[in-house]
């Protein structure tokens, strides 16, 4: 089994993802082979006092990028939107962004 920091790679900080923060919805980039149960356990381990209610995952395809006459694809990755329970503590990392 992987450790929690191998599963959660980084938080996603965009306008759309930050719009869910008041509703206790947080977005992370996660390992491609991680399932929903592993993501739930990793979030609860990395952020103490947090209780996860639901995890939605999706695969993000790489986009075509060009530089001059050369082109290639960016890497594909997996995104997880984590919803916390009502009685759960918020994640302080995202509070400083708002």
N, C-alpha and C positions, 0 to 999 in steps of 0.2 A: 504494500500500500504506500502511496505517495504521501509526503507531508503536505500540510495546508498551503505553504507558500509555493509549492510546485503546481498546485491546482489553480490558485488565484494568481494570475500573472500581473495584472494592473487594473486600476479603476479606469473607466471611460468617462472623461469630462467633456461633454458637449452640451449645447443648449437644450437639446431634446432630452438627454439623460438627466440633466439637472432639474428639469421641470417635474420629474417624478420624485425628487428628494423630499418635498413637503408631505408626500403621501407614503413615505418610507419605502420607496422603490429605488434601488441602487443598481448600477450597471457595471459589470466587470468583464475583462477579457480573461478567459479561462483556458485550461489545457484542452486540446482537441479531443482527447480520449476520456475526459472526465464526464461522469454522468451526474444526474440531478442530486442524488443522495450524497455523492462525494462533495459536490459544490456546497450543499447545505451544511455539511459537517465542517468544511473548511472555513466558511464564513463565520460560523459560530465559534470556531476555535481561534481564528485570527482576531476577531473583534469580540472581546468578552462582554457578556451582558446582553448580547443580541440573540433574539429568537427568530428563526426564519419560518415564515408561513408557506411560501411558494417560490419555486424557481422555474423560470422560463428560459429555455436555451434556443439558440439559433446559430447556424453556420453562416459566416459572411464570406462570400466568394472574393477572390482577388480581382482587382480592377486593372484594365489595360492602361498602361502609362507609356507615353512616348517621350523620347528626348532626341530631337533631330530625326534622323532616319532609323534609329534603333527603337525597338519597342519590346515590352515585356509585361508580365503581370506582377502585381503586388502579392504578397503572401495571403493565403486564406487563413481565417481564424475563427474561434468560437466565442460567442457573446452570451452572457448570462444576465438576466434581469431578476434580481433577488427582491422579493417583497417580504417585509418584516411584519410580525404580529403587532397588534394595537398596543399591547402592554410592554412591548420590547423597547429597549433603549435605542436611540439613534446612533448612527456611525458618525463620530466626531470629525473624521477626515473630510466628509462632504459638507459639514456645517460651515467650515471656513471658506468654502467656495461660493456660498450664496450671499 
